[in-house]
Amino acid sequence: MTMLMLPSHPDRSRVLAELHARPFTAVDAPRRVLHFAFQTSAREAQEDAQRVEQLAARCTPVGPKVERRHLSIPTENLLWERHGEFVTYTIVVPFGHKADWPEHLIPPGRLLVAVDLRLVSEGLRPAAMVQASIADGRALISTDFAENAEGFVDITIINRNMPSDVAGATVQRVLETETYRCFALLGLPVAERAAVIMGRIEDELPSLMEKMDAASTLEDNRELLDRLTSMTVDLERSSASTHFRFGATKAYAELVRLRLLALSERPDMGGPGLASFLSRRFEPAIRTCATVSEREATLAQKLTRAAQLLRTRVEITLESQNRDLLETMGNRVRLQLRLQQTVEGLSVAAIAYYVASLFHLLVAGLEPVRARVEPELLTSLVTIPIIAAVAFAVRRVRRHHIDADPSLS
């Protein structure tokens, strides 16, 4: 049996091809490289992939080998890449070419990164805030990390003695560093907005805890619980919008650090180097995002504990009220039972009186009986048995109802 006859994992080809999906493109000086990164939704990225595939099919007669996340179109000098939340276009143009977005291409989303990178031979270094020796001293990089009048970030790489393949790898790492840097910093505005929400909650929480100590009624506790629930909802809403962003910021920041290491910078330029500049400006922003993320988690725990305390207090109060209500109901039942027993006694007397009266009328109406015994005497003699019989009958009826419903006992 050959290997091709064995059942393969559905993602085997994708896994094997991943290491070869982003080869470095050789670049000779002088050259201009325009790099764009657009933040896209899943739908926008899919539509953009279809457009790029159609462009590749028109430009390549034989038909390109399309890979949905990485696609090179040599006739357009275009490298297209699809990432998790953004799409990049890297276009190599002649050195004298104008820096601009190609008119025949449709922007796939919202532009975040636009880099105008110039690769030049050994010569005069342009004045810039950041200058560093990279590629083990075989190249110099100069940039301000600020957009120019056209909206591009200018980066100049001076090729001292790099071969074209090494120059291509260096250019790609520099572009990736700038791209990941920008997307990592997207977490900073999110962190600032989340900090405002958390600050408001953190300011209100101590006073709410004091009110919890002073609250004595069920209504007060319920009102505090409603407010605490509202604060928790506000925090969860903020956390839902920041969770992905902070996770992405952490991942992008790590990629920036890895790309900086791969650039092999040498601290021999005297001024602020690439890594030192980013460590002073970039790292504090990343730490801010991490701090806000930790604050969110800590505050969520505090709100959860406070809510649990309030719910416990409300439950205890309700149990106490229910117990008091049951005791009150028990007292009422006992009172009703006594009243019922009193009514039963009166009922026995009334029924016995009416039965005795009927008996007296019956005896008084019978002439033979009246001739022998006085009706009053006979009535008095049967009064006690009548009372006993009525009492027995009432008790029998009451026992029958109790057997049918024991709760009446």
PLY file of the C-alpha trace (Angstrom):
ply
format ascii 1.0
element vertex 409
property float x
property float y
property float z
element edge 408
property int vertex1
property int vertex2
end_header
0.00 0.00 0.00
1.38 3.42 -0.96
1.06 6.56 1.18
-1.41 8.06 -1.27
-3.81 5.19 -0.59
-3.95 5.92 3.15
-6.85 8.05 4.43
-5.59 11.61 4.92
-6.65 14.25 7.39
-8.81 16.89 5.65
-6.39 19.66 6.71
-3.17 17.79 5.89
-2.47 19.75 2.71
-3.15 23.04 4.46
-0.81 22.17 7.32
2.02 21.10 5.01
1.64 24.16 2.79
1.48 26.69 5.63
5.27 26.94 6.06
5.62 27.73 2.36
2.63 30.05 2.10
4.53 33.29 2.73
7.88 33.09 0.95
10.14 36.13 1.00
10.18 38.06 -2.27
13.58 39.17 -3.53
13.80 42.96 -3.82
16.60 44.96 -5.45
17.43 48.59 -4.74
16.29 51.11 -5.65
12.72 50.08 -5.15
9.53 51.46 -3.66
7.15 49.24 -1.71
3.63 50.36 -0.86
1.94 48.45 1.91
-1.72 48.75 2.93
-3.63 47.01 5.73
-7.43 47.17 5.96
-9.50 46.04 8.90
-12.32 43.89 7.52
-15.31 41.92 8.64
-15.63 38.27 7.66
-17.98 39.18 4.82
-15.73 41.97 3.53
-12.69 39.69 3.63
-14.53 36.96 1.72
-15.71 39.38 -0.95
-12.20 40.81 -1.26
-10.74 37.31 -1.65
-13.12 36.64 -4.53
-12.13 39.88 -6.26
-8.42 39.15 -5.89
-8.88 35.61 -7.21
-10.71 37.00 -10.24
-7.89 39.50 -10.78
-5.32 36.71 -10.56
-7.28 34.60 -13.04
-7.32 37.46 -15.56
-3.62 38.24 -15.15
-2.34 34.66 -15.26
-3.22 32.80 -18.50
-2.56 29.32 -17.11
-4.57 30.00 -13.98
-3.04 30.66 -10.60
-2.78 28.27 -7.75
-5.14 30.12 -5.46
-4.61 29.98 -1.70
-7.35 31.78 0.12
-5.08 33.54 2.61
-1.94 34.26 0.58
-1.87 35.15 -3.08
0.87 36.59 -5.26
0.13 38.16 -8.64
3.49 38.76 -10.36
2.03 40.73 -13.26
0.64 43.24 -10.77
3.69 43.08 -8.46
1.06 42.44 -5.81
1.17 40.30 -2.69
-2.23 39.84 -1.03
-2.63 38.33 2.44
-5.70 37.66 4.54
-5.27 37.62 8.31
-7.73 37.12 11.13
-9.23 40.61 11.15
-7.41 42.41 8.37
-6.25 42.16 4.78
-2.92 43.45 3.46
-1.86 44.56 0.00
1.88 44.87 -0.69
2.73 46.43 -4.05
6.28 46.76 -5.39
6.59 49.74 -7.73
9.49 51.54 -9.45
11.35 53.97 -7.24
9.98 57.04 -9.01
6.39 55.79 -8.90
3.84 57.92 -7.05
2.70 56.58 -3.70
-1.02 55.96 -4.09
-3.68 53.26 -3.88
-4.17 51.61 -7.31
-7.34 52.91 -8.93
-8.36 49.53 -10.35
-8.43 47.91 -6.90
-11.39 48.20 -4.52
-10.53 48.94 -0.87
-11.77 45.92 1.09
-12.43 47.67 4.41
-11.25 50.46 6.69
-7.65 51.53 6.14
-5.38 51.41 9.18
-1.85 50.96 7.80
-0.34 52.75 4.81
3.44 52.51 4.43
5.64 54.07 1.77
8.89 52.12 2.06
11.92 53.10 -0.01
14.75 50.63 -0.45
17.86 52.50 -1.62
21.52 51.75 -2.03
24.26 53.10 0.21
23.97 56.84 0.44
22.96 59.79 2.59
20.62 58.90 5.42
17.46 61.04 5.64
16.88 62.87 8.91
14.39 60.94 11.03
13.46 60.35 14.65
14.43 56.67 14.56
17.59 55.41 12.90
18.94 51.95 13.42
21.35 49.42 12.00
19.53 46.20 11.11
20.20 42.87 9.38
23.40 42.45 11.38
24.73 45.79 10.16
24.04 45.18 6.47
21.24 47.77 6.33
20.09 50.99 7.96
16.48 51.95 8.69
15.18 55.48 9.09
11.59 56.45 10.01
9.45 58.76 12.13
6.52 56.34 12.52
4.28 59.28 11.57
2.10 59.80 8.52
3.12 62.33 5.90
0.91 64.74 3.96
-0.30 61.90 1.71
-1.27 59.73 4.69
1.67 57.29 4.42
4.25 56.38 7.04
7.65 56.95 5.42
10.28 54.27 6.00
13.67 54.27 4.31
15.95 51.23 4.27
19.52 51.75 3.06
20.93 48.53 1.65
24.61 48.37 2.46
25.42 44.89 1.24
22.29 42.73 1.52
21.54 40.23 -1.25
18.14 40.68 -2.88
16.59 37.76 -0.98
17.81 39.09 2.38
16.60 42.55 1.39
13.17 41.11 0.60
13.01 39.35 3.96
14.07 42.53 5.76
11.45 44.61 3.94
8.74 42.10 4.82
9.74 42.05 8.50
9.73 45.85 8.67
6.28 46.01 7.08
4.96 43.33 9.41
6.39 45.20 12.40
4.54 48.37 11.42
1.33 46.47 10.65
1.27 44.52 13.90
2.25 47.66 15.81
-0.77 49.57 14.50
-3.21 46.74 15.12
-1.80 46.18 18.60
-2.39 49.84 19.43
-6.06 49.53 18.48
-6.52 48.27 22.02
-5.46 51.60 23.53
-8.61 53.63 22.64
-10.71 50.68 23.74
-8.82 50.56 27.04
-9.33 54.28 27.58
-13.08 54.00 27.02
-13.30 50.95 29.28
-11.29 52.76 31.97
-13.92 55.52 32.07
-16.70 52.98 32.65
-14.70 51.10 35.27
-13.73 54.34 37.00
-17.39 55.26 37.40
-18.20 51.81 38.80
-15.18 51.81 41.11
-16.17 55.23 42.46
-19.74 54.13 43.17
-19.00 50.67 44.57
-17.63 51.80 48.00
-20.68 53.98 48.70
-22.93 51.14 47.61
-21.17 48.80 50.05
-21.74 51.36 52.84
-25.42 51.47 51.95
-25.46 47.67 52.16
-24.26 47.88 55.77
-26.95 50.44 56.62
-29.80 48.73 54.75
-32.30 47.09 57.09
-35.42 46.50 55.03
-36.14 44.18 52.15
-37.01 47.12 49.91
-33.62 48.75 50.59
-31.76 45.53 49.82
-33.73 44.98 46.63
-33.02 48.52 45.48
-29.29 48.03 46.13
-29.37 44.68 44.33
-31.01 46.29 41.30
-28.32 48.98 41.19
-25.57 46.41 41.62
-27.04 44.34 38.81
-27.11 47.42 36.57
-23.44 48.09 37.32
-22.59 44.47 36.54
-24.43 44.70 33.21
-22.48 47.86 32.31
-19.19 46.15 33.12
-20.10 42.97 31.23
-21.14 45.01 28.21
-17.79 46.80 28.27
-15.90 43.55 28.85
-17.66 41.89 25.92
-16.40 44.63 23.61
-12.85 44.61 25.02
-12.19 40.90 25.45
-11.32 40.21 21.82
-9.48 43.52 21.38
-7.22 43.00 24.38
-6.48 39.42 23.37
-5.58 40.59 19.87
-3.43 43.40 21.28
-1.48 40.91 23.36
-0.92 38.62 20.35
0.08 41.47 18.02
2.48 42.90 20.60
4.23 39.56 20.84
4.53 39.44 17.04
6.07 42.93 17.07
8.69 41.76 19.56
9.46 38.69 17.45
9.83 40.76 14.28
12.13 43.20 16.06
14.33 40.29 17.13
14.34 38.96 13.57
15.55 42.34 12.27
18.81 41.82 14.21
19.24 45.46 15.20
22.67 46.68 16.30
22.93 49.58 18.78
25.63 51.46 16.87
23.77 54.51 15.54
24.06 56.69 18.62
20.43 57.91 18.58
17.21 56.14 19.52
17.07 52.77 17.82
14.07 50.88 16.57
13.63 48.61 19.59
14.37 51.33 22.15
11.92 53.76 20.53
9.14 51.19 20.49
9.91 50.11 24.06
9.42 53.70 25.25
6.27 54.45 23.23
4.76 51.10 22.31
5.23 49.01 25.44
3.47 51.47 27.81
0.37 51.32 25.62
0.44 47.53 25.66
0.85 47.51 29.44
-2.10 49.90 29.71
-4.30 47.42 27.85
-3.09 44.59 30.08
-3.74 46.65 33.21
-7.27 47.57 32.11
-7.95 43.91 31.33
-6.80 42.93 34.83
-8.90 45.72 36.35
-11.95 44.42 34.50
-11.44 40.92 35.88
-10.85 42.19 39.43
-13.85 44.52 39.34
-16.06 41.74 37.97
-15.06 39.57 40.94
-15.87 42.38 43.38
-19.28 42.94 41.83
-19.99 39.21 41.88
-19.11 38.93 45.58
-21.18 42.00 46.46
-24.15 40.63 44.51
-23.85 37.29 46.29
-23.85 39.03 49.67
-26.92 41.05 48.76
-28.77 38.03 47.38
-27.97 36.10 50.56
-29.28 38.98 52.67
-32.45 39.22 50.60
-33.00 35.46 50.85
-32.51 35.51 54.64
-34.92 38.43 54.96
-37.50 36.63 52.83
-37.09 33.45 54.89
-37.58 35.44 58.08
-40.69 37.10 56.69
-42.03 33.75 55.52
-41.42 32.27 58.97
-43.24 35.17 60.63
-46.07 34.81 58.14
-46.35 31.10 58.87
-46.43 31.78 62.60
-49.16 34.37 62.08
-51.12 31.93 59.96
-50.68 29.27 62.65
-52.03 31.61 65.31
-54.99 32.41 63.11
-55.68 28.72 62.54
-55.56 28.04 66.28
-57.91 30.96 66.90
-60.27 29.70 64.23
-60.15 26.24 65.80
-61.11 27.60 69.20
-63.89 29.61 67.61
-65.03 26.53 65.74
-65.07 24.49 68.94
-67.09 27.22 70.65
-69.51 27.30 67.75
-69.78 23.52 67.87
-70.68 23.70 71.56
-73.33 26.28 70.87
-74.56 24.21 67.96
-74.94 21.15 70.18
-76.97 23.17 72.69
-79.15 24.72 70.00
-79.80 21.43 68.22
-80.52 19.65 71.50
-82.92 22.44 72.47
-84.83 22.15 69.23
-84.94 18.34 69.42
-86.17 18.48 73.03
-88.79 21.06 72.05
-90.00 18.88 69.21
-90.10 15.89 71.57
-92.10 17.88 74.10
-94.59 18.95 71.45
-94.87 15.36 70.28
-95.49 14.03 73.79
-97.93 16.81 74.62
-99.93 15.95 71.53
-100.30 12.27 72.41
-103.34 11.96 74.77
-102.55 8.42 76.06
-99.01 9.40 77.00
-100.12 12.69 78.52
-102.67 10.86 80.68
-100.00 8.69 82.25
-96.90 10.95 82.38
-96.52 14.67 82.53
-94.96 15.90 79.21
-92.60 18.20 81.10
-91.29 15.31 83.21
-90.78 13.08 80.21
-89.06 15.88 78.30
-86.70 16.54 81.19
-85.86 12.84 81.37
-84.84 12.64 77.69
-83.02 15.98 77.55
-79.69 14.54 78.69
-79.78 11.63 76.21
-80.74 14.08 73.46
-77.77 16.32 74.26
-75.45 13.29 74.31
-76.79 12.02 71.01
-76.44 15.41 69.31
-72.90 15.88 70.67
-71.95 12.41 69.43
-73.38 13.14 65.99
-71.57 16.49 65.70
-68.28 14.91 66.82
-68.79 12.10 64.30
-69.30 14.58 61.46
-66.25 16.60 62.55
-64.08 13.46 62.68
-65.24 12.53 59.19
-64.07 15.89 57.81
-60.71 15.63 59.62
-60.11 12.17 58.15
-60.81 13.60 54.70
-58.48 16.64 55.26
-55.88 16.16 58.08
-54.91 19.85 57.89
-58.22 20.67 59.61
-57.15 18.92 62.81
0 1
1 2
2 3
3 4
4 5
5 6
6 7
7 8
8 9
9 10
10 11
11 12
12 13
13 14
14 15
15 16
16 17
17 18
18 19
19 20
20 21
21 22
22 23
23 24
24 25
25 26
26 27
27 28
28 29
29 30
30 31
31 32
32 33
33 34
34 35
35 36
36 37
37 38
38 39
39 40
40 41
41 42
42 43
43 44
44 45
45 46
46 47
47 48
48 49
49 50
50 51
51 52
52 53
53 54
54 55
55 56
56 57
57 58
58 59
59 60
60 61
61 62
62 63
63 64
64 65
65 66
66 67
67 68
68 69
69 70
70 71
71 72
72 73
73 74
74 75
75 76
76 77
77 78
78 79
79 80
80 81
81 82
82 83
83 84
84 85
85 86
86 87
87 88
88 89
89 90
90 91
91 92
92 93
93 94
94 95
95 96
96 97
97 98
98 99
99 100
100 101
101 102
102 103
103 104
104 105
105 106
106 107
107 108
108 109
109 110
110 111
111 112
112 113
113 114
114 115
115 116
116 117
117 118
118 119
119 120
120 121
121 122
122 123
123 124
124 125
125 126
126 127
127 128
128 129
129 130
130 131
131 132
132 133
133 134
134 135
135 136
136 137
137 138
138 139
139 140
140 141
141 142
142 143
143 144
144 145
145 146
146 147
147 148
148 149
149 150
150 151
151 152
152 153
153 154
154 155
155 156
156 157
157 158
158 159
159 160
160 161
161 162
162 163
163 164
164 165
165 166
166 167
167 168
168 169
169 170
170 171
171 172
172 173
173 174
174 175
175 176
176 177
177 178
178 179
179 180
180 181
181 182
182 183
183 184
184 185
185 186
186 187
187 188
188 189
189 190
190 191
191 192
192 193
193 194
194 195
195 196
196 197
197 198
198 199
199 200
200 201
201 202
202 203
203 204
204 205
205 206
206 207
207 208
208 209
209 210
210 211
211 212
212 213
213 214
214 215
215 216
216 217
217 218
218 219
219 220
220 221
221 222
222 223
223 224
224 225
225 226
226 227
227 228
228 229
229 230
230 231
231 232
232 233
233 234
234 235
235 236
236 237
237 238
238 239
239 240
240 241
241 242
242 243
243 244
244 245
245 246
246 247
247 248
248 249
249 250
250 251
251 252
252 253
253 254
254 255
255 256
256 257
257 258
258 259
259 260
260 261
261 262
262 263
263 264
264 265
265 266
266 267
267 268
268 269
269 270
270 271
271 272
272 273
273 274
274 275
275 276
276 277
277 278
278 279
279 280
280 281
281 282
282 283
283 284
284 285
285 286
286 287
287 288
288 289
289 290
290 291
291 292
292 293
293 294
294 295
295 296
296 297
297 298
298 299
299 300
300 301
301 302
302 303
303 304
304 305
305 306
306 307
307 308
308 309
309 310
310 311
311 312
312 313
313 314
314 315
315 316
316 317
317 318
318 319
319 320
320 321
321 322
322 323
323 324
324 325
325 326
326 327
327 328
328 329
329 330
330 331
331 332
332 333
333 334
334 335
335 336
336 337
337 338
338 339
339 340
340 341
341 342
342 343
343 344
344 345
345 346
346 347
347 348
348 349
349 350
350 351
351 352
352 353
353 354
354 355
355 356
356 357
357 358
358 359
359 360
360 361
361 362
362 363
363 364
364 365
365 366
366 367
367 368
368 369
369 370
370 371
371 372
372 373
373 374
374 375
375 376
376 377
377 378
378 379
379 380
380 381
381 382
382 383
383 384
384 385
385 386
386 387
387 388
388 389
389 390
390 391
391 392
392 393
393 394
394 395
395 396
396 397
397 398
398 399
399 400
400 401
401 402
402 403
403 404
404 405
405 406
406 407
407 408
